[in-house]
Amino acid sequence: MNTTSNNIQMNNRSHFFRITRRRILILACILVVAGYTLMSGPGSSGQSFCPDIFSVRRVVVAPMLCLSGYLLIIVGIIHRES
């Protein structure tokens, strides 16, 4: 009986970590998409210059969101089940 209850507890624990891993990966994908969305916008052409290309949002914030999303994807993949 004891081994059956241990198996049930391990199965519940494994299910919890699968849900946690999925949530981490979903959050990471949302961060990556948000970063690329913040990077988008009008560009400059040969005839007109758009200084918005060098805004803090497009140069600093968006790449940091993408980088944190990619790092979180790595964490979600190698997250250990205890």
N, C-alpha and C positions, 0 to 999 in steps of 0.2 A: 504494500500500500504506500509505503514511503517513497518508493521510486516513481510511482504513478503521480503522486502530488508534486514531486520534483520535476518530472517531465512537463506537467501542466504549467508550473511556474516558469520553467525555462522557455516554453512555447509562448506564454504571455509576454515574457521579457523580450523575446525575439521579435514578436509582433510590435511591441512598443518601439524598439529601435528601428524597425523598418519604417514605421510612421514618422519617427524623428528624422530619419535619413531623407525621406521624401519631402518633408517640410523644409529641410535645409536646402535641398536641391531646387525646390520651387522658389524659395526666397532668393536664392542665388540667381536663378534665371530672370526673375523680376528685376533684380538689381542691374543685370547686364542690359536688359532691354531698356530700362530707365536711363542708363548711361548713354546708350546709343541714341535714344530719343532726345536727350538733352544736347547731344553733339550736333544734331541735325539743324538745319536752318539755311537761309540764303547764303550763297557764296559770292565771291567777287568775280568780276569778269574783266576783260581787257579794257572795257569802256568805262566801267564804274567800280569804285572801291568801296567795299562795305567793311567798316571798322568793327562790326559785330563779330567777325571771325576771331578776334583776339580777346573776347570777353572772358571773364573769370569762369563763367558757367561752362563755356565750350572748351577751355584750355585746362582747367584745374578740376572742377567738380565732376564733370562727366567722365573723364578718364579714371578718376579715383573710384567712382561708382562701378565702372566696368572692371577695374582691377580687383576691387573687393568682392564683386560677384564671382569672378573667375577663381579667386582664392577660396571663396566659400564653396564653390563646386568641388574643388579638391578636398576640402574638409568633409563635405558630404559623401564623397566617394570613399575616402579612407577611414570614415568614422567606424570605430571598433564596436562590436557587440560584446558587452560584458556578460 
